[in-house]
Amino acid sequence: MSDIITITGIVATDPRHIVTQAGLDVASFRVASAQGHYDSDAGKWVETGTNWYSISAFRQLAVGVTSSLRRGEHVIVTGKLRVRTWEDGDKSGTNVEIDADAIGHDLTWGTTVYTRTPRTGDTAEQGAPDEPSAGTGPF
């Protein structure tokens, strides 16, 4: 069973895109998610630290991430949580990773323009509509 998590944060590194020898698109980047709470006595938000996440995206999501996200942008990420400990000689630590299912800009902080990319096999000749009609689709 997988732990599913949704976070909001700021893209800390520009996404890095690779294509594996098997032809799989993979993108990775880091997200900083500030933690805090509202202090009603002080009348302001108090930051209590920052959580850092390594994000991985695969296939078409990787392509979209690479084309759409830049360092400093606010995002929402949902996916499978993986916590891994590591050791390297005298050093050790913990990596918190998310294998992303969905990623998007956090519209609380700005606006974005959506450009739909056709799915593999969709073409105008096949009569694929730009938008599904009410009552059609996978559900």
Contacts in CASP RR format, 6 or more apart in sequence:
PFRMAT RR
TARGET T0000
AUTHOR 0000-0000-0000
METHOD contacts of the structure
MODEL  1
MSDIITITGIVATDPRHIVTQAGLDVASFRVASAQGHYDSDAGKWVETGT
NWYSISAFRQLAVGVTSSLRRGEHVIVTGKLRVRTWEDGDKSGTNVEIDA
DAIGHDLTWGTTVYTRTPRTGDTAEQGAPDEPSAGTGPF
2 80 0 8 1.000
2 81 0 8 1.000
3 80 0 8 1.000
3 81 0 8 1.000
4 78 0 8 1.000
4 79 0 8 1.000
4 80 0 8 1.000
4 81 0 8 1.000
4 101 0 8 1.000
5 78 0 8 1.000
5 79 0 8 1.000
5 80 0 8 1.000
5 81 0 8 1.000
5 98 0 8 1.000
6 76 0 8 1.000
6 77 0 8 1.000
6 78 0 8 1.000
6 79 0 8 1.000
7 31 0 8 1.000
7 33 0 8 1.000
7 51 0 8 1.000
7 53 0 8 1.000
7 76 0 8 1.000
7 77 0 8 1.000
7 78 0 8 1.000
7 98 0 8 1.000
8 33 0 8 1.000
8 74 0 8 1.000
8 75 0 8 1.000
8 76 0 8 1.000
8 77 0 8 1.000
8 106 0 8 1.000
9 31 0 8 1.000
9 32 0 8 1.000
9 33 0 8 1.000
9 34 0 8 1.000
9 74 0 8 1.000
9 75 0 8 1.000
9 76 0 8 1.000
9 77 0 8 1.000
9 106 0 8 1.000
10 31 0 8 1.000
10 32 0 8 1.000
10 33 0 8 1.000
10 34 0 8 1.000
10 72 0 8 1.000
10 73 0 8 1.000
10 74 0 8 1.000
10 75 0 8 1.000
11 29 0 8 1.000
11 30 0 8 1.000
11 31 0 8 1.000
11 69 0 8 1.000
11 70 0 8 1.000
11 71 0 8 1.000
11 72 0 8 1.000
11 73 0 8 1.000
11 74 0 8 1.000
11 75 0 8 1.000
12 29 0 8 1.000
12 30 0 8 1.000
12 31 0 8 1.000
12 32 0 8 1.000
12 52 0 8 1.000
12 71 0 8 1.000
12 72 0 8 1.000
13 29 0 8 1.000
13 30 0 8 1.000
13 71 0 8 1.000
14 29 0 8 1.000
14 69 0 8 1.000
14 70 0 8 1.000
14 71 0 8 1.000
15 27 0 8 1.000
15 28 0 8 1.000
15 29 0 8 1.000
15 57 0 8 1.000
15 65 0 8 1.000
15 66 0 8 1.000
15 69 0 8 1.000
16 27 0 8 1.000
16 28 0 8 1.000
16 29 0 8 1.000
17 25 0 8 1.000
17 26 0 8 1.000
17 27 0 8 1.000
17 62 0 8 1.000
17 63 0 8 1.000
17 65 0 8 1.000
17 66 0 8 1.000
18 25 0 8 1.000
18 26 0 8 1.000
18 27 0 8 1.000
19 25 0 8 1.000
19 26 0 8 1.000
20 26 0 8 1.000
24 58 0 8 1.000
24 59 0 8 1.000
25 58 0 8 1.000
25 59 0 8 1.000
25 60 0 8 1.000
25 62 0 8 1.000
25 63 0 8 1.000
26 56 0 8 1.000
26 57 0 8 1.000
26 58 0 8 1.000
26 62 0 8 1.000
27 56 0 8 1.000
27 57 0 8 1.000
27 58 0 8 1.000
27 61 0 8 1.000
27 62 0 8 1.000
27 63 0 8 1.000
27 64 0 8 1.000
27 65 0 8 1.000
27 66 0 8 1.000
28 54 0 8 1.000
28 55 0 8 1.000
28 56 0 8 1.000
28 57 0 8 1.000
29 54 0 8 1.000
29 55 0 8 1.000
29 65 0 8 1.000
29 69 0 8 1.000
30 52 0 8 1.000
30 53 0 8 1.000
30 54 0 8 1.000
30 55 0 8 1.000
31 52 0 8 1.000
31 53 0 8 1.000
31 55 0 8 1.000
31 75 0 8 1.000
31 77 0 8 1.000
32 50 0 8 1.000
32 51 0 8 1.000
32 52 0 8 1.000
33 50 0 8 1.000
33 51 0 8 1.000
33 52 0 8 1.000
33 53 0 8 1.000
34 47 0 8 1.000
34 49 0 8 1.000
34 50 0 8 1.000
35 47 0 8 1.000
35 48 0 8 1.000
35 49 0 8 1.000
35 50 0 8 1.000
35 51 0 8 1.000
36 45 0 8 1.000
36 46 0 8 1.000
36 47 0 8 1.000
36 48 0 8 1.000
36 49 0 8 1.000
37 45 0 8 1.000
37 46 0 8 1.000
37 48 0 8 1.000
38 44 0 8 1.000
38 45 0 8 1.000
38 46 0 8 1.000
39 45 0 8 1.000
39 46 0 8 1.000
51 96 0 8 1.000
52 96 0 8 1.000
53 77 0 8 1.000
53 96 0 8 1.000
53 97 0 8 1.000
53 98 0 8 1.000
54 95 0 8 1.000
54 96 0 8 1.000
54 97 0 8 1.000
54 98 0 8 1.000
55 77 0 8 1.000
55 97 0 8 1.000
55 98 0 8 1.000
55 100 0 8 1.000
55 103 0 8 1.000
56 97 0 8 1.000
56 98 0 8 1.000
56 99 0 8 1.000
56 100 0 8 1.000
57 64 0 8 1.000
57 65 0 8 1.000
57 100 0 8 1.000
57 103 0 8 1.000
58 99 0 8 1.000
60 117 0 8 1.000
60 119 0 8 1.000
61 100 0 8 1.000
61 101 0 8 1.000
61 102 0 8 1.000
61 103 0 8 1.000
63 117 0 8 1.000
64 117 0 8 1.000
65 100 0 8 1.000
65 103 0 8 1.000
68 104 0 8 1.000
68 105 0 8 1.000
68 112 0 8 1.000
69 75 0 8 1.000
69 103 0 8 1.000
69 104 0 8 1.000
69 105 0 8 1.000
73 105 0 8 1.000
74 105 0 8 1.000
74 106 0 8 1.000
74 108 0 8 1.000
74 109 0 8 1.000
74 110 0 8 1.000
75 103 0 8 1.000
75 104 0 8 1.000
75 105 0 8 1.000
75 106 0 8 1.000
76 103 0 8 1.000
76 104 0 8 1.000
76 105 0 8 1.000
76 106 0 8 1.000
77 98 0 8 1.000
77 100 0 8 1.000
77 102 0 8 1.000
77 103 0 8 1.000
77 104 0 8 1.000
78 100 0 8 1.000
78 101 0 8 1.000
78 102 0 8 1.000
78 103 0 8 1.000
79 98 0 8 1.000
79 99 0 8 1.000
79 100 0 8 1.000
79 101 0 8 1.000
79 102 0 8 1.000
80 98 0 8 1.000
80 99 0 8 1.000
80 101 0 8 1.000
81 96 0 8 1.000
81 97 0 8 1.000
81 98 0 8 1.000
82 96 0 8 1.000
82 97 0 8 1.000
82 98 0 8 1.000
82 99 0 8 1.000
83 94 0 8 1.000
83 95 0 8 1.000
83 96 0 8 1.000
83 97 0 8 1.000
84 94 0 8 1.000
84 95 0 8 1.000
84 97 0 8 1.000
85 92 0 8 1.000
85 93 0 8 1.000
85 94 0 8 1.000
85 95 0 8 1.000
86 92 0 8 1.000
86 93 0 8 1.000
86 94 0 8 1.000
86 95 0 8 1.000
87 93 0 8 1.000
104 112 0 8 1.000
105 112 0 8 1.000
116 130 0 8 1.000
118 128 0 8 1.000
122 128 0 8 1.000
END
